[in-house]
Amino acid sequence: MSSDEEDYRKMNRKAKRSVLPPPPDFDNTALNKEFAQKLLQERGFEITDEEFGIQKKKPQPKQSSYVPNINVASLKELMKEFQKSESIPNICTILKSILQSQEINQEQFIYYGVLRVEFLMRNKQFEDCKDLSVQLLQKNLNILQKTRVLVSYGRALMDTNKIYDALMQALRALSYQEKVKLHPIINLNSPYDLSPEQIYKEITDFFNQSLLKCQRDNKKMVQLLGVQGNSSTGCLGLGESNQSSELQYLSLLKNRQIISLACGEHHVIALVSGCSCINPFYINDCKLQDCNGGYEVFGWGENFLGQAVMDPGQGNFINTPQNLNQLSGKQIAGVSAYKCSSLAWNAKGEVFQWGVKFQEFQMKDILQVQLGQDFQVVLNKKKEGIQNVLMLKVYIQGSLISQVTNQPLLKFDKLTKIIEKPCQQIATGDFHLLALGDEGEVYGLGSNCFCQMGISQKDTTFLKQPAILGLEECFYVSASANSSIFVTTEGEVLYCGQITPSKIIDYPKGSQLTDECQIIQALSYDGQLYALNLKGKVYKWDPDNEPKFKEFMQGSIRQLHSARGVRVAHSNVLKGEWCRLEVEQEQFYTYEKIELIINLGDQFGPYGLKPYHPIRYNVFVLSKPTEDMKFQLEKCKEISRNKLIMQSENKIYINLAEGENISKLEVIQDDDPTKHLVSLILQTAGQYYIYIYLNDEILIDSPQQINVEVGAKEEELKQQQELEEARKKRDELEQKQLLIKKQQEEEAKKQKQLKQEQEQILKQNETKKRADEALVSHQQKQQQEKLQQDQERQLKKDALTGGGFDLSKIQPKQIIQKPQQQVQKIQQSIKQSSDLTEIKRRDFNIKTSSVAKSQPPVRVLNPIKVTPKENKDQFSTQQNFLGQSQGNFRKTEGSMRKQ
């Protein structure tokens, strides 16, 4: 192969390699970025496209039709625009224009209204969403539309932090869930329509979210409905639990006012508020029946005949409170129940029955309904007389049957008034009824076969006419199947009839219940007696097995109901509309305590519970009555809001909202638990009007007008004030004098301290001067001594060497004196050295002895005694000087010696 061909092939391969695509860059490709993003999202990391740098092609929006002005567009043009638009804010605006169009009919309004509610929720326009939802719910919506509106409305409430109102919407939607599940499949004409299956899922998700939020809420709340006992029919309302030994509150209904409550044999019916404004820990503007959809009826327990929730198809047992949506929006005012029957009524006079139904009737202004075996008794509010005085009258409808012949002895085809005098309460057994008159008298009608009227069977077995029973003045009455219970105004419990299957009492017998607080309610059921006192304590007595009442449970209980094996406790928040303001004093004086009495109460009577929520009183003391009560109420709410955090404990608080010349204002709990005492002191005489609000509700009989006169103590108080002012001036003068004296003493002390410091400085200077002088003299002395020592040393040297002395320069006197001085100094040094040697020897002996004691004995060799030889020719400086002093000189190195 030639070199040219080889070169050609190489060039061809190079050319092919240049045509091949470049290798992929795995770090920068969008594919790998998307894969990494998906992997991280699966592991719980939310990474957006922008954070990864992925640029996706945005879908091109559909071209919308040109509408020059949305306000003048036709309905058809708006609908086309709605179908093409994809922006949520634009859709909300278009739907608003559609709903405002004059061409729209009712069906279209509902359809597009439901869609707009959902889009407003998505666009976070919560207030508009809530307003439109309320408007739609008042219209005739089908099940799917209503549930969609309820879910959107509830989500808007939840996002505005009204979680309990949202839970009520969830409970309403949940009551339609089974019907939604069974709803036939519909054609979806729009991408915004939802199938029944999707709506069912939306309801479940929303209910779970709202319930979880309420369960996690740690804020203060009130729970007013509790249950206790055993039930296998769901009568406890606690879900799967069928036993509760202690009082347990229903969490689904917390923060809700219990308007009315009734128990059948195995089921419970409750009328509750739709809003949570009852919570006194917060300031709320409640609209009563118009607040969050109004009151709602809930039922739970046995449902074989539909007595719990109106529909037997929803199950034989309802384990949790379920909303009866058939009564939503009906403005229900009260409920009643008996065995397998349930009943509700509203203010318009409509009466609704479910379960085992009685004869139908209608009546306005119903206060109470009680059911018997085959009759109904109604307590009605009616205005009678020339002055239209409001009075409570008793009406009956149905048949009263004799238990002896089992035949009806009294029959009323329509509601008939049976008692002319006004009454305040009614109670029914199976075959008899009781009515409590305004003056405490008790009326009886019907069977007395088991002495349930407190009359012996020998006298009569049936009362055909209402008769006053021979009892003390009573406060409360109740009846069960064949027995009757009476509570007197003194708090004593009386009972008669067939209390237990084996015990019949033929006269009103005392219960021997001794309690420090008044009994306000008693009832019997299933052979057991229960009694409730003012403070919420419940007593129980089983006549067949126990000798007397025993304490059973305690809580914030105002009313007790009973079903088979279950006790339902109903509590209440203290409200101003049931409390009465009272003044007992006749004369009032300045600078003296003025006491006002607040009688506490609710719809059940006197209220004596220990505060389990804050009780706030706002007081207005005015010189003339106010004309603008609304302004006063707003001011009262503003004060409560400002002090909401400080006044959030379970105590009694009082605030002065408006008033002058008040030196003292306080509120205390009276010895009587049903009374609060407000005391104040006024400084100026005159006429005053006192308004008191309890939790932003004005008290009954408020305002109270009082005339305050000048008191006898006013002059004494003035004199005391003058004396007090004089004493204060005298005290101030004394304090000033003491202050001046104290300042003078401090100044003298400072001068003395300064003088002492100066003297100390002078002393230090003198001491330093003396020290310096002593140092100088010492140094001079040392120099002189050194000079003298040098001279002596030189003399010694010269004397020893024999040379260097200039005898002509030495004075004879000095030659004689200096050697003598030197001899004395040498003797002194010898003595000192000997003394020092002796001291060292002693120390050495002491150390040696101590070491010898601590160490074992050592063998000592006999030392060799060495005697030094005497050197007769040894030179002695002392002898030299002695010889020198005697005139004997010796010349060394062969010199002549002078003898």
C-alpha positions in Angstrom: 0.0 0.0 0.0 1.4 3.3 -1.0 1.9 6.1 1.3 -0.6 8.2 -0.6 -3.4 5.7 0.0 -2.5 5.5 3.6 -2.7 9.3 3.9 -6.0 9.3 2.1 -7.5 6.8 4.6 -6.2 8.8 7.6 -7.7 11.9 6.1 -11.1 10.1 5.6 -11.2 8.9 9.2 -10.4 12.4 10.4 -13.2 13.7 8.2 -15.7 11.2 9.7 -14.7 12.0 13.2 -15.3 15.7 12.5 -18.8 14.9 11.3 -19.8 12.9 14.5 -21.9 14.9 17.1 -20.1 16.1 20.2 -20.4 13.9 23.3 -23.3 14.9 25.6 -22.5 17.2 28.5 -24.2 15.4 31.4 -23.7 18.4 33.8 -25.7 20.9 31.7 -28.4 18.9 30.0 -32.0 19.6 31.0 -32.8 15.9 31.0 -30.4 15.2 33.9 -31.6 18.4 35.7 -35.2 17.1 35.5 -34.1 13.7 36.7 -32.2 15.2 39.7 -35.2 17.4 40.5 -37.6 14.5 40.5 -35.2 12.4 42.6 -34.9 15.1 45.2 -38.7 15.7 45.3 -39.2 11.9 45.9 -36.9 12.3 48.9 -38.9 15.2 50.3 -37.0 18.2 48.9 -39.1 20.8 47.1 -36.8 22.3 44.4 -38.4 24.6 41.9 -37.5 24.9 38.2 -36.0 28.3 38.7 -33.6 27.0 41.4 -32.4 24.3 39.0 -32.2 26.7 36.1 -34.6 24.7 33.9 -36.3 26.8 31.4 -39.5 25.2 30.2 -41.6 26.4 27.4 -44.7 28.2 28.6 -47.9 27.0 27.0 -49.4 29.6 24.8 -52.7 30.9 26.2 -55.7 30.7 24.1 -56.6 33.8 22.2 -59.6 35.4 23.9 -62.2 37.1 22.1 -62.1 40.8 22.0 -64.5 42.4 24.4 -64.3 46.2 24.3 -66.0 46.7 27.7 -66.9 43.9 30.0 -69.7 45.9 31.5 -71.5 46.2 28.2 -70.7 42.6 27.0 -73.6 40.2 26.5 -74.1 37.1 28.5 -73.1 34.9 25.6 -69.8 36.9 25.1 -69.0 36.6 28.8 -69.5 32.9 28.7 -67.2 32.5 25.7 -64.6 34.7 27.5 -64.9 32.5 30.6 -64.3 29.3 28.5 -61.2 30.8 27.0 -59.6 32.6 29.9 -57.0 30.8 32.0 -56.1 33.5 34.5 -57.8 33.0 37.9 -58.2 36.7 38.7 -59.7 37.3 35.2 -62.0 34.3 35.7 -63.2 35.8 39.0 -63.9 39.2 37.3 -65.7 37.5 34.3 -67.9 35.4 36.6 -68.8 38.5 38.6 -70.0 40.1 35.5 -71.9 37.0 34.5 -73.8 37.0 37.9 -74.6 40.7 37.5 -75.9 40.2 34.0 -79.6 40.9 33.5 -79.9 38.1 31.0 -79.0 35.3 33.5 -81.7 33.0 34.9 -81.8 31.4 38.3 -80.3 28.1 37.2 -77.4 29.8 35.5 -76.9 32.1 38.5 -76.5 29.1 40.8 -74.2 27.3 38.3 -71.8 30.2 37.8 -72.1 31.3 41.4 -70.8 27.9 42.6 -67.9 28.2 40.2 -67.1 31.8 41.3 -67.1 30.7 45.0 -64.4 28.1 44.2 -62.3 30.5 42.1 -62.6 33.2 44.8 -61.2 30.7 47.3 -58.3 29.9 44.9 -57.6 33.6 44.4 -57.6 34.1 48.2 -60.5 36.5 48.1 -61.9 35.1 51.4 -64.4 37.8 52.3 -66.0 37.8 48.9 -66.1 34.0 48.9 -67.9 34.0 52.3 -70.4 36.6 51.3 -71.3 34.8 48.0 -71.5 31.4 49.8 -74.0 32.8 52.3 -76.1 34.2 49.4 -76.0 30.9 47.6 -76.9 28.7 50.6 -80.2 30.5 50.9 -81.2 29.4 47.4 -82.5 26.0 46.3 -79.3 24.1 45.5 -79.0 20.5 44.7 -76.8 18.2 46.9 -73.7 18.5 44.7 -73.9 22.2 44.5 -74.5 22.7 48.2 -71.6 20.5 49.3 -69.2 22.3 46.9 -70.3 25.7 48.4 -70.0 24.4 51.9 -66.5 23.1 51.3 -65.3 26.4 49.7 -67.0 28.4 52.4 -65.4 26.3 55.1 -62.0 26.6 53.6 -62.3 30.4 53.5 -63.3 30.4 57.2 -60.3 28.2 58.0 -57.9 30.5 56.2 -59.2 33.4 58.1 -58.5 31.6 61.4 -62.2 30.8 62.2 -61.5 27.1 62.6 -64.6 26.2 64.7 -66.9 27.9 62.3 -65.1 26.0 59.5 -65.7 22.7 61.4 -69.4 23.4 61.5 -69.4 23.8 57.7 -67.5 20.5 57.5 -70.1 18.8 59.7 -72.8 20.2 57.4 -71.1 18.9 54.3 -70.4 15.6 56.0 -74.1 15.0 56.5 -74.5 15.0 52.7 -71.6 12.6 52.0 -73.6 9.4 51.8 -76.1 11.0 49.4 -73.2 12.3 47.3 -71.7 8.8 47.2 -75.0 7.3 46.0 -75.6 10.1 43.5 -75.8 9.0 39.8 -72.9 9.8 37.5 -73.4 13.2 35.7 -72.0 14.5 32.5 -69.2 17.0 32.9 -69.8 19.8 30.5 -66.9 21.9 31.7 -63.4 21.2 32.9 -64.4 23.0 36.1 -67.3 20.6 36.9 -66.7 17.9 39.5 -67.9 14.4 39.6 -69.7 12.9 42.7 -66.6 10.9 43.4 -64.4 14.0 43.4 -66.9 15.9 45.7 -67.0 12.9 48.1 -63.2 13.1 48.4 -63.2 16.9 48.8 -65.7 16.5 51.7 -63.5 13.9 53.4 -60.3 15.8 53.1 -61.9 19.1 54.3 -63.5 17.5 57.3 -60.2 15.8 58.3 -58.3 19.0 57.9 -60.7 21.1 60.0 -61.0 18.4 62.7 -57.3 18.2 63.0 -56.9 21.9 63.3 -59.5 22.1 66.1 -57.9 19.2 67.9 -54.5 21.0 67.8 -55.9 24.2 69.0 -54.3 25.1 72.3 -56.3 28.2 73.0 -58.7 28.5 75.8 -62.2 27.2 75.1 -65.4 26.1 76.7 -67.0 22.6 76.5 -70.6 22.5 77.4 -71.8 19.0 76.5 -70.5 15.9 78.3 -71.5 12.3 78.6 -70.9 9.4 81.1 -72.0 5.8 81.3 -72.2 2.7 79.2 -73.9 2.2 75.9 -73.6 -0.3 73.0 -76.0 1.7 70.9 -73.7 4.7 70.3 -75.6 6.8 72.8 -72.4 8.2 74.2 -71.4 9.8 70.9 -67.7 9.0 71.5 -67.2 7.0 68.3 -66.1 3.4 68.8 -65.9 3.8 72.6 -69.0 2.5 74.4 -67.9 3.2 78.0 -66.9 6.3 80.0 -66.6 6.0 83.7 -66.0 9.8 84.1 -67.6 12.8 82.5 -66.2 13.2 79.0 -66.9 16.1 76.7 -67.8 15.8 73.0 -64.9 17.4 71.1 -67.0 17.9 67.9 -69.3 20.3 69.8 -66.8 22.3 71.9 -67.1 26.1 71.8 -70.7 25.8 70.9 -73.8 26.9 72.9 -76.2 24.1 73.7 -79.6 25.6 73.0 -81.8 22.6 73.7 -81.2 18.9 74.6 -83.4 15.8 74.9 -82.9 12.1 75.5 -84.9 9.2 74.2 -84.4 5.7 75.5 -81.3 5.0 73.4 -80.7 8.2 71.5 -79.8 11.9 72.1 -81.0 15.0 70.2 -79.1 18.3 70.6 -79.7 21.8 69.2 -76.4 23.7 69.1 -75.2 27.1 67.8 -73.6 27.2 64.4 -71.0 29.7 65.6 -68.4 29.7 68.4 -69.2 33.2 69.7 -70.2 31.7 73.0 -66.5 31.4 74.0 -66.1 34.2 76.7 -62.3 34.1 76.4 -62.8 36.3 73.3 -64.9 39.2 72.2 -67.3 38.2 69.4 -70.2 40.0 67.6 -72.7 37.2 67.5 -75.7 37.4 65.2 -77.5 34.5 66.9 -79.6 32.7 64.3 -77.9 34.5 61.4 -74.4 33.7 62.7 -72.5 31.1 60.6 -75.7 29.6 59.2 -77.7 29.5 62.4 -78.6 26.7 64.8 -78.2 23.1 63.9 -79.7 19.9 65.1 -77.4 16.9 65.9 -78.4 13.3 66.7 -76.7 10.1 67.7 -77.5 6.8 69.2 -79.9 4.1 68.1 -81.4 4.7 64.7 -83.5 1.6 63.8 -86.5 3.8 63.2 -84.6 6.8 62.1 -85.1 8.5 65.5 -81.5 9.7 65.6 -80.8 11.2 62.1 -84.2 10.9 60.3 -82.9 8.3 57.9 -82.8 4.6 59.0 -80.7 3.8 55.9 -77.6 5.6 57.4 -77.2 2.7 59.9 -78.7 1.2 63.0 -76.3 3.0 65.3 -74.8 6.5 64.9 -71.7 6.6 67.1 -70.8 10.3 66.7 -73.0 13.5 66.6 -74.3 13.9 63.0 -76.0 16.9 61.6 -79.6 16.6 60.5 -79.3 18.6 57.2 -83.1 18.3 56.7 -83.5 20.9 59.4 -80.7 23.2 58.3 -82.0 26.7 57.7 -85.3 26.0 59.4 -84.5 28.3 62.4 -85.1 25.5 64.9 -85.8 26.8 68.5 -86.0 23.6 70.6 -86.0 19.8 70.5 -87.7 17.0 72.5 -87.4 13.2 72.6 -89.2 10.2 74.0 -88.3 6.5 73.7 -88.0 6.1 69.9 -89.5 9.5 69.0 -87.9 12.8 68.2 -89.4 16.3 67.7 -88.3 19.8 66.9 -90.0 23.2 66.5 -89.2 26.7 65.3 -90.5 30.1 66.1 -92.8 30.1 63.1 -94.9 27.4 64.7 -93.7 24.5 62.5 -93.2 21.2 64.3 -91.0 18.4 62.8 -91.2 14.8 63.9 -89.1 11.8 63.1 -88.9 8.2 64.4 -92.2 7.1 65.9 -94.4 10.0 65.1 -97.3 11.5 67.1 -100.3 13.4 66.0 -99.2 16.5 64.0 -99.8 20.0 65.4 -98.5 23.5 64.9 -98.2 26.3 67.4 -96.1 29.5 67.6 -94.0 30.7 70.5 -93.4 27.2 72.0 -91.2 27.1 75.0 -91.3 23.4 75.9 -92.7 20.2 74.5 -92.9 16.9 76.5 -94.0 13.5 75.1 -95.9 10.7 76.7 -97.2 7.3 75.6 -99.9 8.7 73.4 -100.0 12.4 74.1 -98.1 15.6 73.8 -97.9 18.5 76.2 -96.9 22.0 75.1 -95.8 25.0 77.3 -96.6 28.1 75.3 -95.8 31.8 75.6 -98.8 33.9 75.1 -99.8 37.5 75.8 -103.1 37.8 77.6 -105.2 40.5 79.1 -105.6 44.1 78.4 -101.9 44.9 79.1 -100.7 42.0 77.0 -98.9 40.3 79.8 -96.7 37.4 78.7 -97.9 34.2 80.4 -97.0 30.5 80.0 -99.9 28.2 79.4 -100.1 24.4 79.2 -101.8 22.7 76.2 -102.3 19.0 75.6 -103.1 16.9 72.6 -103.7 13.1 72.4 -105.0 10.5 74.8 -104.4 9.7 78.5 -104.8 6.0 79.1 -105.8 4.3 82.3 -103.3 1.7 83.3 -106.0 -0.3 85.0 -108.4 -0.7 82.0 -105.8 0.2 79.3 -108.5 2.4 77.8 -108.2 6.2 77.1 -110.0 8.1 79.8 -109.1 11.5 78.4 -108.8 12.4 74.7 -107.9 15.7 73.1 -108.2 15.8 69.3 -106.4 19.2 69.1 -104.2 21.3 71.4 -106.3 22.2 74.4 -105.5 24.5 77.3 -105.9 22.5 80.5 -104.6 24.9 83.2 -105.8 28.4 83.4 -103.1 29.7 85.7 -99.6 30.4 84.3 -97.0 27.7 84.7 -93.2 27.7 84.3 -92.4 24.0 83.7 -93.9 20.7 82.6 -92.9 17.1 82.9 -94.5 13.8 81.6 -94.3 10.1 82.4 -95.8 7.4 80.3 -99.4 8.0 81.4 -99.3 11.2 83.6 -98.2 14.8 83.4 -97.0 17.4 86.0 -97.0 21.2 85.7 -95.2 23.6 88.0 -97.1 26.9 88.6 -95.6 30.3 89.0 -96.2 30.3 92.7 -94.6 26.9 93.3 -97.7 24.8 93.2 -97.7 21.5 91.3 -100.6 20.3 89.1 -101.2 16.7 88.2 -103.2 15.0 85.5 -103.6 11.4 84.4 -102.8 8.0 85.8 -102.2 7.3 89.5 -102.1 3.6 89.3 -98.5 3.5 90.8 -99.1 6.5 93.1 -97.1 8.7 90.8 -99.2 11.7 91.9 -98.2 11.2 95.5 -101.8 10.1 96.3 -102.7 6.7 97.6 -104.3 4.2 95.2 -107.2 3.9 97.5 -108.2 7.5 96.9 -107.9 7.4 93.1 -106.2 5.7 90.3 -106.7 8.5 87.7 -107.0 12.3 87.8 -109.4 13.5 85.1 -109.0 17.1 86.0 -105.7 19.0 86.8 -105.4 19.0 90.6 -103.0 20.8 92.9 -101.0 18.2 94.7 -100.5 18.6 98.4 -96.9 19.6 98.3 -94.6 22.3 99.7 -93.6 25.1 97.4 -91.6 23.5 94.6 -88.8 24.7 92.4 -88.5 21.8 89.9 -90.5 18.8 88.8 -89.6 15.7 86.7 -91.3 12.5 85.8 -90.3 9.1 84.4 -92.4 6.1 83.3 -94.4 5.7 86.6 -92.7 8.0 89.1 -92.5 11.6 90.0 -89.7 13.7 91.5 -90.2 17.1 93.2 -87.5 19.6 94.3 -88.7 22.2 96.9 -87.5 25.7 97.2 -85.6 24.7 100.3 -83.6 22.2 98.2 -85.2 19.0 99.5 -85.8 16.1 97.1 -89.2 14.3 97.3 -90.2 11.2 95.3 -93.2 9.0 94.8 -94.5 6.3 92.5 -92.7 3.2 91.2 -89.1 4.3 91.7 -87.8 0.8 91.2 -89.6 -2.3 89.8 -89.9 -3.7 93.4 -90.6 -0.4 95.3 -93.7 1.8 95.2 -94.0 4.9 97.3 -97.5 6.1 97.8 -96.7 9.6 99.2 -94.0 12.3 98.6 -91.1 10.9 100.6 -88.0 12.8 101.5 -84.7 11.5 100.3 -82.6 12.3 103.4 -80.1 14.1 101.1 -78.1 16.6 103.2 -76.1 19.0 101.1 -74.4 22.3 101.9 -75.7 23.7 98.6 -79.2 23.8 97.3 -80.4 21.0 95.0 -81.8 22.5 91.8 -82.7 19.4 89.8 -83.5 15.7 90.4 -84.6 12.9 88.1 -85.2 9.1 88.1 -84.4 6.6 85.4 -84.1 2.9 85.2 -84.5 2.4 89.0 -81.9 5.1 90.1 -82.3 8.6 91.4 -80.0 11.6 90.5 -79.8 15.0 92.2 -77.8 18.1 91.0 -76.9 21.0 93.2 -76.1 24.6 92.5 -72.3 24.0 92.3 -72.5 21.3 89.7 -72.2 18.3 92.0 -74.3 15.2 91.1 -75.5 12.7 93.7 -76.8 9.2 92.9 -79.0 6.7 94.8 -80.0 3.2 94.1 -82.9 2.6 96.5 -82.7 -1.2 96.2 -79.0 -1.5 97.1 -77.9 1.8 98.9 -79.3 3.4 102.0 -78.9 7.0 100.8 -77.5 9.4 98.1 -73.8 9.3 97.4 -71.6 11.7 95.5 -71.5 10.5 91.8 -69.6 13.1 89.8 -68.8 16.8 89.7 -68.3 19.4 86.9 -69.7 22.6 85.4 -73.1 21.0 85.1 -76.3 23.0 84.8 -78.8 20.4 83.6 -78.7 16.6 83.7 -80.4 14.3 81.3 -80.6 10.5 81.2 -81.0 7.7 78.7 -80.6 4.0 79.2 -77.3 3.6 80.9 -76.1 7.1 79.9 -76.0 10.5 81.7 -75.8 13.6 79.5 -74.5 16.8 81.2 -75.4 20.2 79.8 -73.5 23.3 81.0 -73.9 27.0 80.3 -71.8 30.1 80.0 -72.9 32.9 82.4 -74.6 35.6 80.3 -75.9 39.0 81.1 -79.3 38.5 79.6 -80.2 36.1 82.4 -78.7 38.0 85.3 -80.6 40.7 87.3 -79.3 43.9 88.9 -80.8 44.8 92.2 -80.4 47.5 94.8 -81.5 46.8 98.4 -80.4 50.1 100.1 -82.9 52.9 100.3 -80.7 55.8 101.2 -77.2 56.6 99.8 -74.7 59.1 101.1 -71.4 60.4 99.8 -68.2 58.8 101.0 -70.2 55.7 102.1 -70.2 52.3 100.4 -73.0 51.7 98.0 -73.7 48.0 97.3 -75.5 46.6 94.2 -76.5 42.9 94.0 -76.2 40.9 90.8 -78.4 37.8 90.9 -76.8 35.2 88.6 -79.0 32.9 86.5 -79.7 31.2 83.2 -82.6 29.5 81.6 -82.6 26.8 84.3 -82.7 29.1 87.3 -80.2 30.4 89.8 -76.5 30.0 88.7 -74.0 29.0 91.3 -71.1 27.4 89.4 -67.6 28.3 90.3 -66.2 30.5 87.5 -64.7 28.3 84.7 -64.3 31.2 82.3 -63.6 35.0 82.8 -66.5 37.1 84.1 -66.1 40.7 83.1 -68.3 43.5 84.5 -68.2 46.9 82.8 -69.8 49.7 84.8 -71.2 53.0 83.6 -72.0 55.6 86.3 -73.8 58.5 84.5 -75.6 61.6 85.7 -78.4 61.1 83.1 -79.7 58.1 81.2 -78.0 57.4 77.9 -80.0 57.5 74.7 -77.5 55.7 72.5 -77.3 52.2 73.9 -75.5 51.0 70.8 -72.6 53.4 71.3 -72.4 52.3 75.0 -72.2 48.7 73.9 -69.4 49.4 71.4 -67.5 51.3 74.1 -68.0 48.3 76.5 -66.6 45.9 73.8 -63.7 48.1 73.2 -62.8 48.1 76.9 -63.1 44.4 77.0 -60.8 44.0 73.9 -58.2 46.2 75.4 -58.1 44.2 78.6 -58.7 40.8 77.1 -55.1 39.5 77.7 -55.0 40.8 81.3 -58.4 39.5 82.1 -58.2 36.0 80.7 -58.1 33.9 83.9 -61.2 32.1 85.4 -61.9 35.0 87.8 -64.3 37.9 88.3 -63.2 41.3 86.9 -64.7 44.8 87.0 -63.9 47.8 84.8 -65.1 51.4 85.1 -66.2 52.2 81.6 -67.4 55.7 82.3 -68.0 57.8 85.4 -66.7 60.6 87.6 -66.3 61.2 91.4 -65.9 57.5 92.1 -63.2 56.8 94.7 -63.7 53.0 94.9 -65.2 50.2 92.7 -64.9 46.5 93.3 -66.8 43.2 92.9 -66.7 40.3 95.3 -68.3 36.8 95.5 -71.1 36.7 98.1 -71.5 33.8 100.5 -74.4 32.9 98.4 -72.9 31.4 95.2 -75.7 32.9 93.1 -74.8 36.5 93.9 -72.1 38.9 93.1 -71.7 42.2 95.1 -70.6 45.4 93.4 -69.6 48.2 95.8 -68.7 51.7 94.9 -68.1 55.1 96.8 -69.3 58.4 95.3 -67.8 61.7 96.4 -70.4 64.1 95.1 -74.1 64.2 95.9 -76.6 63.9 93.1 -78.7 61.6 90.9 -76.9 58.7 89.2 -77.8 56.0 86.7 -75.8 52.8 86.9 -75.4 50.5 83.9 -73.7 47.2 84.3 -72.7 44.9 81.5 -71.7 41.2 82.0 -69.5 39.9 79.2 -70.8 42.7 76.9 -74.4 42.0 77.7 -76.5 44.4 79.7 -78.0 43.1 82.9 -81.8 42.8 83.5 -83.2 45.9 85.3 -80.2 48.0 84.3 -79.8 50.9 84.8 -80.5 51.4 88.4 -81.3 55.0 89.5 -79.9 56.1 92.9 -80.0 59.4 94.7 -76.9 60.2 96.7 -77.2 62.8 99.5 -74.5 64.6 101.5 -73.4 62.3 104.1 -72.8 63.0 107.8 -69.2 61.9 107.4 -68.5 64.5 104.7 -67.5 67.3 107.2 -65.5 64.9 109.2 -63.8 63.8 106.0 -63.1 67.4 105.1 -61.6 68.0 108.5 -59.6 64.9 108.1 -58.5 66.0 104.7 -57.4 69.4 106.2 -55.6 67.7 109.0 -54.1 65.3 106.6 -52.9 68.2 104.4 -51.4 70.0 107.4 -49.7 66.8 108.5 -48.3 66.4 105.0 -47.0 70.0 105.0 -45.4 69.4 108.5 -43.9 66.2 107.3 -42.5 67.8 104.2 -40.9 70.6 106.3 -39.4 68.1 108.7 -38.1 66.2 105.8 -36.6 69.3 104.3 -34.9 70.1 107.6 -33.6 66.6 108.0 -32.3 66.8 104.5 -30.4 70.1 105.1 -29.0 68.7 108.4 -27.9 65.5 106.6 -26.3 67.6 103.9 -24.4 69.6 106.5 -23.2 66.5 108.3 -22.0 65.0 105.0 -20.2 68.3 104.2 -18.5 68.3 107.6 -17.6 64.7 107.2 -16.0 65.4 103.8 -14.0 68.3 105.3 -12.8 66.2 108.2 -11.8 63.4 105.8 -10.0 65.9 103.6 -8.0 67.2 106.6 -7.1 63.7 107.6 -5.9 63.0 104.1 -3.7 66.1 104.1 -2.2 65.3 107.5 -1.5 61.8 106.3 0.3 63.2 103.3 2.4 65.5 105.5 3.3 62.6 107.7 4.2 60.5 104.7 6.4 63.3 103.4 8.2 63.8 106.8 8.7 60.1 107.0 10.1 60.0 103.6 12.4 62.9 104.3 13.8 61.3 107.5 14.3 58.1 105.6 16.2 59.9 102.9 18.4 61.7 105.5 19.0 58.4 107.3 19.9 56.8 104.0 22.4 59.5 103.1 24.0 59.4 106.5 24.2 55.6 106.3 25.8 55.8 102.9 28.3 58.4 104.2 29.1 56.3 107.2 29.6 53.3 105.0 31.9 55.2 102.8 33.9 56.5 105.8 34.1 52.9 107.2 35.2 51.6 103.9 37.9 54.3 103.6 39.1 53.5 107.1 39.1 49.8 106.4 41.2 50.4 103.2 43.6 52.5 105.2 43.9 49.8 107.9 44.3 47.1 105.3 47.1 49.1 103.7 48.7 49.5 107.1 48.5 45.8 107.7 50.0 45.1 104.4 52.8 47.4 104.9 53.4 46.0 108.4 53.5 42.5 107.1 55.8 43.2 104.2 58.0 45.6 105.9 58.0 47.9 103.1 55.8 50.6 102.0 55.8 52.4 105.4 56.9 56.0 105.4 57.7 56.5 109.1 58.2 60.2 108.5 54.5 60.5 107.5 53.2 58.6 110.5 52.5 60.5 113.7 53.7 58.9 116.8 50.3 59.2 118.4 48.6 57.6 115.4 51.2 54.8 115.3 50.4 53.9 118.9 46.6 54.4 118.7 45.7 52.6 115.5 47.3 49.2 116.4 45.4 49.3 119.6 42.1 49.9 117.8 43.0 47.1 115.3 43.7 44.7 118.2 40.4 45.4 119.7 38.5 44.8 116.5 40.4 41.6 115.9 39.4 40.4 119.4 35.8 41.2 118.8 35.7 39.4 115.5 37.4 36.4 117.1 34.7 36.3 119.8 31.9 36.7 117.3 33.3 33.8 115.2 33.6 31.6 118.2 30.0 32.4 119.2 28.8 31.6 115.7 30.7 28.4 115.6 29.2 27.3 118.9 25.6 28.0 117.5 26.3 26.0 114.4 27.7 23.1 116.5 24.5 23.1 118.6 22.3 23.1 115.5 24.4 20.3 114.0 24.0 18.2 117.2 20.3 18.7 117.2 19.9 17.6 113.5 22.2 14.6 114.1 20.2 13.5 117.1 17.0 13.7 115.2 18.3 11.8 112.2 19.8 9.2 114.6 16.4 8.6 116.2 14.7 8.2 112.8 17.4 5.9 111.3 18.7 2.5 112.4 22.0 2.5 114.4 25.2 2.6 112.4 28.4 1.0 113.4 31.0 3.7 114.1 34.7 3.0 113.7 37.2 4.3 116.2 38.6 7.5 114.9 42.3 8.1 114.7 43.3 10.9 116.9 45.7 13.3 115.2 47.5 15.8 117.1 48.8 18.7 115.1 52.3 19.7 115.5 53.2 23.0 117.0 55.0 25.3 114.7 57.2 27.5 116.7 58.1 29.6 113.8 54.4 30.2 112.8 53.7 33.8 112.2 51.2 35.5 114.5 49.7 38.8 113.6 48.7 39.4 117.2 52.3 38.8 118.4 53.5 41.0 115.5 51.4 43.9 116.7 52.3 43.3 120.3 55.9 43.4 119.4 55.3 46.5 117.3 53.7 48.1 120.2 56.6 47.3 122.4 59.1 48.6 119.9 60.4 45.3 118.8 60.6 45.0 115.0 61.5 42.0 112.9 62.9 42.2 109.5 62.2 39.4 107.2 64.3 37.9 104.4 67.6 38.1 106.3 67.1 41.5 107.8 68.2 42.3 111.3 65.8 41.9 114.2 65.6 44.5 116.8 65.5 43.1 120.2 
